[in-house]
Amino acid sequence: MAVFKVIDTKHLENPSHDWKRFGCFVRFLLDTACRKGEALMLLDEWIEVDGDGDTMIHWPRYREATEEEKARTGLNQIERLKNGKAKGLPASKAIVDMLPFLRALSPDGKRLFPHHPSTMDWKWREVRKAMKPLGHNIDDVKFHTLRHTTITDMLRAKESLPMVSRFAGHSSIKITADRYGHLIADDLKDLVKGKERRDAA
């Protein structure tokens, strides 16, 4: 994938600028379909190996409210994610392989991507600029686009809508269906065409 080649080149040119960890961040987004904020808040303690030997990533539903939030809302706990629910995903092999590297760099032994959102946005802009001389214009591609790309790929691969919706962390299947309805419509067309072929055989 050209994006990762660009990031690797950036790392070789400026190894002190943390480009390797940025490459891990982009891979994490693609493999989990997570939102940028979900990845940036990731703590090492949320990753565990289950009874089957698979590595799982869990985002707890709540976090402790700040004093300002307590004063404003009267709540001691605030929902952590956009959909207001806890979230759990299996880690891909690529993510499992990057964990030792991320843990070694973690400044507090907790956050695996301890960066400000603006830092990641700047790095992504640099990647987009570096892609142009290679013949790739991805100016319209944002971090959230990576999420849509992964979800779209899953639906195009005929994965079940309920499972994709759960993987994406949508609060309901309806949200997934509404946002990716054009893909579902394409699937329905394929069903009809398939039936026509079978009927004609």
N, C-alpha and C positions, 0 to 999 in steps of 0.2 A: 504494500500500500504506500503510495507516494508520500502521504503525510508523515508516516513514520520514518521514511528515508530522509525527509527534510529535518525532522527533529533529531535524528541521529547525526546529521551533518552539523546542526547547531551545537550539539553536545561536543563534537570533536573540535569545533572552532572555539567554543566558550565553555569548557568543562566546569567552570566555577559558577555558571549561571543556572545550574539545577535543571538543565534540559532533559536529562535522563528521567528524573522523577516526573517531569511534565509529560514525557512520553507514556509513563505508567498511568498518569491521570487520564490521558486521552483513551488509552486502551481500556481502562476501568469504565469510562463512560460508555464506550461501544459495547463492552461485554455485559454490562448490567442495565443499560438503558436508563441510568440514573440521571436525575437533574444535577446540575453543577453543584448546587448547595448541599445536596445529599452526599456527594463524594467528598466535599471539603470538610464536612462535619464528621467524617468517618473516624471512629476510634478503634484502636487495635482490640480492645476488650469486646467489641461487638462481633469479632470473628472467632469462630470455634469449629472444631471438628466434631461431627455428629457420630452416632453409633455405627453408621455405615462406613465411616472413614472419609466422608465428604466434607469439604470445607464450606461452611455456611456463613453468610453475612446477615446480621440482624440490626435493624434500626429500631430502638425502643420508641414506644409511642410518645412518651412524655420526657421533658427535661425540666430541671429546676428553673423557676422563674427568677429573673433578676429583681432587685429591690424596686426598680422603676416599674417593671411589669406588675409586681405585686401591688404597688400603690395604684396603678392604673386600672388593673382588672380585678384585684381582690383574690387572684388565684395563686397558689403555690407552685403549680405545675402548668407548663405550656405544651401544647401539642407540637411535636418536633417536625413532622412532615406535612406537606401540602394537603394530603387527603385526610389528615387527622388520625391515621391508623399506624400501628406498628408495621414493619416491613421486613421480610426475610427472603433472601435469594441465595442460591448455590453459587459458589465462586467458580469461574472457569479455570482451566489449567493455567492460562496466561496470568490470571490474577494470583493464583496460588504460588506460581513461580516468582512473582515480583514481591511477595510479602517479606521475605528476608531482607531484601534491599530497602524496602520502605521502612521496615522496623528499625534497621540500623541507622537510618537517617532521621528518625523521629526525634525531635528535640526534647520531648517530655515523656517519651515512651507511650504516648496515647494517640495523638493525631497522626494519621498516615500521610495526609496532604495538608501540612500546616502553612497554607498560603492564603493571602488575601484574595478575594475574587478578582480585584482589579489587576493583580499580578498575573493571574491565569489568562485574563482577557488580553493583556498586553502580549503575552507569549503567543496566544492564538493569532493575534493580528500579525505578528512577525512570521508565523508559519504561513499564513495566507499570502503575505507579500512574497515569501520565498517560493511559493508554489507557481506564481505567474511565469517566471522565466522557464519553468518546466512545461509550460503549456496548459496549466490547470488554473482556471479562475474560480476560486471558491470564496469570493468576497461575500456572498450571501449565506455562507455556511457558518452558523454559530454553534456553540456547545449544545444548545437544545436541538439543533438539527441532527446531531449524532444520535440523540435519543430517538427521534422520529425515524432515522435510518434503520436502527436496530429493530424497532417495533414493526416497521414496514417489511423488513426482510423476513421476520418471523411469520407475518401474515401471508406474505407471498409464498413462503415455504409450506403453507397450508397447516400451520400450527393452529390449535383450537383457539377460538376467540376468548373463551373464559380463562384459559391458561395464559394467553398473551396479556390480557387485561390485568391479571394478577401479577404477572412479571413486571408490567409497566408501573404498577402501584396506583392504577386508577381506582377511584372510589366505587365505581360500578362498571359493569360490562357495557352499559348504555353509553358511557363516555367514550370508551374505546370504539364502539360501533359508530358513534356519531363522528368522531375525528378521523376514522379510517374507513368510512362507509364506502368510499370509491373503490377500495380494494375488495370489500365484501361484494360490491356490485359486480366487479370483474369475475369474482369466484362464481357468482350465480350465473353469469354468462357462460362460463366454462362448463358448469353443470348442464345447462340447456344444450350446449353444443355437443357435449359428451353423450347426452341422451339421444340427440339426433343421429350421431354417428352409430350408436348401438342399434337404433331403430332401423337404420338403413342397411345394416349388415345382414 
